[in-house]
């Protein structure tokens, strides 16, 4: 694992968050400055997520298509890219083929 692939100085929730019958699994992390993130994987599926706070989704490995709530257009993202999600909204995400690994940055 490269140093670039690490998030240093964090506390990790031991119990995973399991959504959609195991199609999405993540662990919450808290950084030394108190900011929160989640690190997880989405298996091939089409899922709808709702948000409380704004989020930045960082694609670490794999790829996905995303449609923001209320929009008709799907946009494609792959490893190394990010997309923003407004707070108090929703988005559809479609993962095909390989699992997609992500870091969700809250706030």
TORLO-922412 format. One record per atom (N, C-alpha, C, O): residue number from 1; atom name; x, y, z. Coordinates in Angstrom, 2 decimals. Example, Ala and Ser with C-alpha at 12.3 -4.5 7.8 and 13.67 -1.06 7.14 Angstrom:
  lumvex  zamar        x        y        z
       1      N    13.19    -5.69     7.80
       1     CA    12.30    -4.50     7.80
       1      C    13.20    -3.30     7.80
       1      O    14.24    -3.32     8.46
       2      N    12.85    -2.25     7.08
       2     CA    13.67    -1.06     7.14
       2      C    12.90     0.03     7.87
       2      O    13.41     1.14     8.04
! end
This chain:
  lumvex  zamar        x        y        z
       1      N     0.85    -1.17     0.00
       1     CA     0.00     0.00     0.00
       1      C     0.89     1.23     0.00
       1      O     1.83     1.32     0.80
       2      N     0.62     2.16    -0.87
       2     CA     1.44     3.37    -0.93
       2      C     1.02     4.34     0.16
       2      O    -0.10     4.29     0.66
       3      N     1.95     5.22     0.51
       3     CA     1.66     6.23     1.53
       3      C     0.47     7.08     1.11
       3      O    -0.31     7.52     1.95
       4      N     0.33     7.32    -0.19
       4     CA    -0.77     8.11    -0.72
       4      C    -2.13     7.47    -0.41
       4      O    -3.14     8.16    -0.31
       5      N    -2.15     6.15    -0.26
       5     CA    -3.40     5.43    -0.02
       5      C    -3.79     5.39     1.45
       5      O    -4.79     4.77     1.80
       6      N    -3.01     6.03     2.32
       6     CA    -3.27     6.00     3.75
       6      C    -3.91     7.29     4.23
       6      O    -3.66     8.36     3.69
       7      N    -4.74     7.17     5.25
       7     CA    -5.25     8.33     5.98
       7      C    -4.65     8.23     7.36
       7      O    -5.00     7.33     8.13
       8      N    -3.74     9.12     7.69
       8     CA    -2.98     9.06     8.94
       8      C    -3.75     9.65    10.12
       8      O    -4.60    10.51     9.94
       9      N    -3.44     9.17    11.34
       9     CA    -3.92     9.76    12.57
       9      C    -5.43     9.75    12.75
       9      O    -6.03    10.79    13.01
      10      N    -6.04     8.58    12.60
      10     CA    -7.50     8.50    12.70
      10      C    -7.94     7.51    13.77
      10      O    -7.20     6.61    14.16
      11      N    -9.17     7.70    14.23
      11     CA    -9.86     6.71    15.04
      11      C   -10.87     6.04    14.13
      11      O   -11.56     6.71    13.36
      12      N   -10.96     4.72    14.21
      12     CA   -11.83     3.96    13.31
      12      C   -12.92     3.26    14.11
      12      O   -12.65     2.62    15.13
      13      N   -14.15     3.39    13.65
      13     CA   -15.25     2.66    14.27
      13      C   -15.03     1.17    13.99
      13      O   -14.85     0.78    12.84
      14      N   -15.06     0.35    15.03
      14     CA   -14.80    -1.09    14.85
      14      C   -15.92    -1.78    14.10
      14      O   -15.67    -2.70    13.32
      15      N   -17.15    -1.34    14.33
      15     CA   -18.28    -2.00    13.68
      15      C   -18.59    -1.31    12.36
      15      O   -18.68    -0.08    12.29
      16      N   -18.74    -2.09    11.31
      16     CA   -19.03    -1.56     9.98
      16      C   -20.48    -1.10     9.88
      16      O   -21.36    -1.61    10.57
      17      N   -20.70    -0.14     9.00
      17     CA   -22.05     0.25     8.59
      17      C   -22.37    -0.59     7.36
      17      O   -21.66    -0.53     6.36
      18      N   -23.43    -1.38     7.44
      18     CA   -23.80    -2.26     6.33
      18      C   -25.15    -1.80     5.80
      18      O   -26.14    -1.79     6.53
      19      N   -25.17    -1.43     4.53
      19     CA   -26.38    -0.90     3.90
      19      C   -26.81    -1.80     2.74
      19      O   -26.01    -2.52     2.16
      20      N   -28.10    -1.74     2.44
      20     CA   -28.64    -2.43     1.27
      20      C   -28.25    -3.90     1.23
      20      O   -27.81    -4.41     0.20
      21      N   -28.42    -4.58     2.37
      21     CA   -28.14    -6.01     2.42
      21      C   -26.71    -6.39     2.11
      21      O   -26.45    -7.48     1.59
      22      N   -25.77    -5.50     2.43
      22     CA   -24.36    -5.79     2.21
      22      C   -23.81    -5.26     0.90
      22      O   -22.64    -5.50     0.58
      23      N   -24.63    -4.56     0.12
      23     CA   -24.15    -4.01    -1.16
      23      C   -23.26    -2.78    -0.95
      23      O   -22.52    -2.38    -1.86
      24      N   -23.34    -2.19     0.23
      24     CA   -22.45    -1.08     0.61
      24      C   -22.01    -1.32     2.04
      24      O   -22.84    -1.51     2.93
      25      N   -20.70    -1.30     2.26
      25     CA   -20.15    -1.49     3.60
      25      C   -19.11    -0.40     3.83
      25      O   -18.23    -0.19     2.99
      26      N   -19.21     0.29     4.97
      26     CA   -18.25     1.34     5.26
      26      C   -17.89     1.36     6.74
      26      O   -18.58     0.78     7.58
      27      N   -16.78     2.03     7.04
      27     CA   -16.35     2.27     8.41
      27      C   -16.21     3.77     8.59
      27      O   -15.61     4.46     7.76
      28      N   -16.76     4.28     9.69
      28     CA   -16.61     5.69    10.02
      28      C   -15.25     5.93    10.63
      28      O   -14.75     5.12    11.42
      29      N   -14.64     7.06    10.26
      29     CA   -13.36     7.44    10.85
      29      C   -13.45     8.89    11.33
      29      O   -14.19     9.70    10.77
      30      N   -12.70     9.19    12.37
      30     CA   -12.62    10.55    12.88
      30      C   -11.15    10.96    12.90
      30      O   -10.31    10.25    13.45
      31      N   -10.85    12.09    12.29
      31     CA    -9.48    12.59    12.25
      31      C    -9.16    13.34    13.53
      31      O   -10.06    13.68    14.30
      32      N    -7.87    13.61    13.76
      32     CA    -7.41    14.30    14.97
      32      C    -8.08    15.66    15.14
      32      O    -8.28    16.11    16.26
      33      N    -8.42    16.32    14.03
      33     CA    -9.06    17.64    14.12
      33      C   -10.57    17.55    14.35
      33      O   -11.25    18.57    14.42
      34      N   -11.10    16.32    14.47
      34     CA   -12.52    16.12    14.73
      34      C   -13.37    15.94    13.49
      34      O   -14.55    15.61    13.60
      35      N   -12.79    16.14    12.31
      35     CA   -13.57    15.94    11.08
      35      C   -13.85    14.46    10.88
      35      O   -13.09    13.60    11.32
      36      N   -14.97    14.18    10.19
      36     CA   -15.40    12.80    10.00
      36      C   -15.37    12.43     8.52
      36      O   -15.57    13.26     7.64
      37      N   -15.12    11.16     8.29
      37     CA   -15.15    10.58     6.94
      37      C   -15.67     9.16     7.07
      37      O   -15.76     8.61     8.17
      38      N   -16.02     8.58     5.96
      38     CA   -16.25     7.13     5.95
      38      C   -15.47     6.55     4.79
      38      O   -15.29     7.19     3.75
      39      N   -15.02     5.34     4.98
      39     CA   -14.23     4.61     3.99
      39      C   -14.99     3.33     3.70
      39      O   -15.31     2.58     4.62
      40      N   -15.28     3.07     2.42
      40     CA   -16.09     1.90     2.16
      40      C   -16.00     1.38     0.74
      40      O   -15.19     1.83    -0.07
      41      N   -16.87     0.42     0.48
      41     CA   -16.94    -0.22    -0.83
      41      C   -18.42    -0.41    -1.19
      41      O   -19.25    -0.73    -0.34
      42      N   -18.72    -0.21    -2.47
      42     CA   -20.05    -0.48    -3.00
      42      C   -19.90    -1.60    -4.02
      42      O   -19.13    -1.50    -4.97
      43      N   -20.65    -2.66    -3.81
      43     CA   -20.65    -3.80    -4.72
      43      C   -21.49    -3.44    -5.95
      43      O   -22.26    -2.48    -5.91
      44      N   -21.36    -4.20    -7.05
      44     CA   -22.17    -3.91    -8.23
      44      C   -23.66    -3.88    -7.88
      44      O   -24.22    -4.87    -7.40
      45      N   -24.28    -2.73    -8.13
      45     CA   -25.69    -2.52    -7.79
      45      C   -26.07    -1.11    -8.23
      45      O   -25.21    -0.31    -8.60
      46      N   -27.36    -0.81    -8.18
      46     CA   -27.86     0.56    -8.33
      46      C   -28.57     0.89    -7.02
      46      O   -29.54     0.23    -6.66
      47      N   -28.09     1.92    -6.32
      47     CA   -28.56     2.26    -4.98
      47      C   -28.92     3.74    -4.89
      47      O   -28.40     4.55    -5.66
      48      N   -29.79     4.09    -3.97
      48     CA   -30.14     5.48    -3.71
      48      C   -29.76     5.83    -2.28
      48      O   -30.18     5.16    -1.33
      49      N   -28.96     6.88    -2.13
      49     CA   -28.52     7.36    -0.83
      49      C   -29.13     8.72    -0.56
      49      O   -29.34     9.51    -1.48
      50      N   -29.42     9.01     0.70
      50     CA   -29.84    10.35     1.13
      50      C   -28.74    10.93     1.99
      50      O   -28.00    10.20     2.65
      51      N   -28.64    12.26     2.00
      51     CA   -27.59    12.93     2.77
      51      C   -28.21    13.86     3.80
      51      O   -29.30    14.40     3.61
      52      N   -27.49    14.04     4.90
      52     CA   -27.84    15.05     5.88
      52      C   -26.97    16.27     5.63
      52      O   -27.47    17.35     5.33
      53      N   -25.67    16.08     5.75
      53     CA   -24.69    17.14     5.50
      53      C   -24.15    17.02     4.08
      53      O   -24.29    15.96     3.46
      54      N   -23.55    18.09     3.55
      54     CA   -22.90    17.99     2.25
      54      C   -21.79    16.93     2.29
      54      O   -21.18    16.70     3.34
      55      N   -21.54    16.30     1.16
      55     CA   -20.52    15.26     1.07
      55      C   -19.67    15.45    -0.18
      55      O   -20.15    15.95    -1.20
      56      N   -18.42    15.05    -0.08
      56     CA   -17.57    14.91    -1.26
      56      C   -17.21    13.44    -1.33
      56      O   -16.60    12.90    -0.40
      57      N   -17.58    12.80    -2.41
      57     CA   -17.28    11.38    -2.61
      57      C   -16.02    11.26    -3.46
      57      O   -15.99    11.73    -4.60
      58      N   -15.00    10.64    -2.91
      58     CA   -13.73    10.41    -3.58
      58      C   -13.68     8.96    -4.02
      58      O   -13.76     8.05    -3.19
      59      N   -13.54     8.73    -5.32
      59     CA   -13.47     7.37    -5.86
      59      C   -12.01     6.92    -5.77
      59      O   -11.12     7.52    -6.39
      60      N   -11.76     5.87    -4.99
      60     CA   -10.41     5.37    -4.77
      60      C   -10.06     4.28    -5.79
      60      O    -8.95     4.25    -6.30
      61      N   -11.00     3.39    -6.08
      61     CA   -10.80     2.32    -7.06
      61      C   -12.16     1.98    -7.66
      61      O   -13.20     2.10    -7.00
      62      N   -12.14     1.55    -8.91
      62     CA   -13.38     1.21    -9.59
      62      C   -13.99     2.42   -10.26
      62      O   -13.32     3.43   -10.48
      63      N   -15.27     2.30   -10.59
      63     CA   -15.97     3.36   -11.31
      63      C   -17.45     3.29   -10.98
      63      O   -17.94     2.29   -10.46
      64      N   -18.15     4.38   -11.30
      64     CA   -19.59     4.43   -11.04
      64      C   -20.24     5.47   -11.95
      64      O   -19.57     6.30   -12.55
      65      N   -21.55     5.39   -12.03
      65     CA   -22.37     6.43   -12.64
      65      C   -23.23     7.00   -11.53
      65      O   -23.71     6.27   -10.67
      66      N   -23.42     8.33   -11.55
      66     CA   -24.15     9.01   -10.49
      66      C   -25.20     9.92   -11.10
      66      O   -24.96    10.60   -12.10
      67      N   -26.39     9.92   -10.48
      67     CA   -27.46    10.84   -10.86
      67      C   -27.93    11.53    -9.59
      67      O   -28.41    10.89    -8.65
      68      N   -27.78    12.84    -9.56
      68     CA   -28.21    13.60    -8.39
      68      C   -29.74    13.63    -8.34
      68      O   -30.40    13.60    -9.37
      69      N   -30.28    13.69    -7.12
      69     CA   -31.72    13.73    -6.93
      69      C   -32.36    14.84    -7.75
      69      O   -31.90    15.98    -7.73
      70      N   -33.41    14.51    -8.47
      70     CA   -34.11    15.49    -9.28
      70      C   -33.54    15.72   -10.66
      70      O   -34.13    16.45   -11.45
      71      N   -32.40    15.10   -10.97
      71     CA   -31.78    15.26   -12.29
      71      C   -32.03    14.02   -13.14
      71      O   -32.23    12.93   -12.60
      72      N   -32.02    14.18   -14.45
      72     CA   -32.22    13.07   -15.37
      72      C   -30.89    12.46   -15.84
      72      O   -30.83    11.28   -16.19
      73      N   -29.85    13.28   -15.85
      73     CA   -28.57    12.87   -16.44
      73      C   -27.69    12.09   -15.47
      73      O   -27.53    12.48   -14.31
      74      N   -27.13    10.98   -15.96
      74     CA   -26.14    10.21   -15.23
      74      C   -24.76    10.74   -15.60
      74      O   -24.51    11.04   -16.77
      75      N   -23.86    10.86   -14.63
      75     CA   -22.47    11.26   -14.88
      75      C   -21.55    10.14   -14.43
      75      O   -21.81     9.48   -13.42
      76      N   -20.47     9.92   -15.18
      76     CA   -19.53     8.83   -14.90
      76      C   -18.32     9.33   -14.13
      76      O   -17.80    10.41   -14.41
      77      N   -17.87     8.52   -13.16
      77     CA   -16.70     8.84   -12.36
      77      C   -15.84     7.60   -12.23
      77      O   -16.35     6.48   -12.23
      78      N   -14.53     7.81   -12.11
      78     CA   -13.61     6.68   -11.94
      78      C   -12.56     7.04   -10.91
      78      O   -12.53     8.16   -10.40
      79      N   -11.71     6.08   -10.60
      79     CA   -10.67     6.26    -9.59
      79      C    -9.91     7.56    -9.83
      79      O    -9.52     7.88   -10.95
      80      N    -9.69     8.30    -8.73
      80     CA    -8.98     9.57    -8.81
      80      C    -9.90    10.77    -8.97
      80      O    -9.44    11.91    -8.90
      81      N   -11.19    10.53    -9.17
      81     CA   -12.15    11.62    -9.33
      81      C   -13.03    11.76    -8.10
      81      O   -13.12    10.85    -7.28
      82      N   -13.69    12.92    -7.98
      82     CA   -14.62    13.17    -6.89
      82      C   -15.92    13.74    -7.44
      82      O   -15.96    14.26    -8.56
      83      N   -16.98    13.63    -6.64
      83     CA   -18.21    14.35    -6.94
      83      C   -18.80    14.88    -5.64
      83      O   -18.62    14.29    -4.58
      84      N   -19.51    15.99    -5.75
      84     CA   -20.10    16.67    -4.60
      84      C   -21.59    16.37    -4.52
      84      O   -22.29    16.30    -5.53
      85      N   -22.06    16.20    -3.28
      85     CA   -23.48    15.96    -3.03
      85      C   -23.94    17.01    -2.02
      85      O   -23.32    17.19    -0.97
      86      N   -25.01    17.70    -2.34
      86     CA   -25.54    18.72    -1.44
      86      C   -26.11    18.07    -0.18
      86      O   -26.50    16.91    -0.19
      87      N   -26.15    18.83     0.90
      87     CA   -26.78    18.36     2.13
      87      C   -28.28    18.27     1.95
      87      O   -28.86    18.96     1.11
      88      N   -28.92    17.43     2.73
      88     CA   -30.38    17.23     2.68
      88      C   -30.86    16.95     1.27
      88      O   -31.83    17.56     0.80
      89      N   -30.18    16.03     0.59
      89     CA   -30.55    15.67    -0.78
      89      C   -30.38    14.17    -0.96
      89      O   -30.27    13.42     0.02
      90      N   -30.37    13.73    -2.19
      90     CA   -30.18    12.31    -2.48
      90      C   -29.42    12.15    -3.79
      90      O   -29.29    13.09    -4.58
      91      N   -28.91    10.94    -3.99
      91     CA   -28.28    10.61    -5.27
      91      C   -28.41     9.12    -5.52
      91      O   -28.44     8.31    -4.59
      92      N   -28.49     8.78    -6.80
      92     CA   -28.46     7.38    -7.23
      92      C   -27.04     7.08    -7.67
      92      O   -26.39     7.92    -8.30
      93      N   -26.56     5.89    -7.35
      93     CA   -25.23     5.48    -7.78
      93      C   -25.33     4.09    -8.37
      93      O   -25.96     3.20    -7.80
      94      N   -24.69     3.90    -9.51
      94     CA   -24.69     2.60   -10.18
      94      C   -23.24     2.14   -10.34
      94      O   -22.41     2.84   -10.91
      95      N   -22.97     0.94    -9.82
      95     CA   -21.66     0.33    -9.94
      95      C   -21.85    -0.95   -10.75
      95      O   -22.70    -1.78   -10.42
      96      N   -21.05    -1.10   -11.80
      96     CA   -21.16    -2.27   -12.68
      96      C   -19.81    -2.96   -12.74
      96      O   -18.77    -2.30   -12.80
      97      N   -19.81    -4.29   -12.71
      97     CA   -18.56    -5.04   -12.83
      97      C   -17.85    -5.19   -11.50
      97      O   -18.26    -5.99   -10.66
      98      N   -16.79    -4.41   -11.30
      98     CA   -15.97    -4.49   -10.09
      98      C   -16.52    -3.60    -8.98
      98      O   -17.16    -2.59    -9.26
      99      N   -16.27    -3.96    -7.73
      99     CA   -16.66    -3.08    -6.61
      99      C   -15.98    -1.72    -6.73
      99      O   -14.89    -1.60    -7.30
     100      N   -16.62    -0.69    -6.18
     100     CA   -16.07     0.66    -6.17
     100      C   -15.68     0.99    -4.73
     100      O   -16.50     0.85    -3.82
     101      N   -14.45     1.42    -4.52
     101     CA   -13.94     1.80    -3.21
     101      C   -13.97     3.33    -3.12
     101      O   -13.65     4.02    -4.08
     102      N   -14.36     3.85    -1.95
     102     CA   -14.53     5.29    -1.84
     102      C   -14.14     5.80    -0.45
     102      O   -14.05     5.04     0.52
     103      N   -13.92     7.11    -0.40
     103     CA   -13.83     7.84     0.85
     103      C   -14.89     8.94     0.76
     103      O   -14.91     9.71    -0.20
     104      N   -15.75     9.01     1.75
     104     CA   -16.76    10.06     1.81
     104      C   -16.31    11.10     2.82
     104      O   -16.12    10.80     4.00
     105      N   -16.13    12.34     2.35
     105     CA   -15.71    13.45     3.20
     105      C   -16.98    14.22     3.57
     105      O   -17.66    14.75     2.69
     106      N   -17.30    14.30     4.86
     106     CA   -18.53    14.97     5.31
     106      C   -18.29    16.44     5.57
     106      O   -17.19    16.86     5.95
     107      N   -19.36    17.23     5.34
     107     CA   -19.34    18.66     5.68
     107      C   -18.65    19.45     4.67
     107      O   -18.55    20.67     4.81
! end
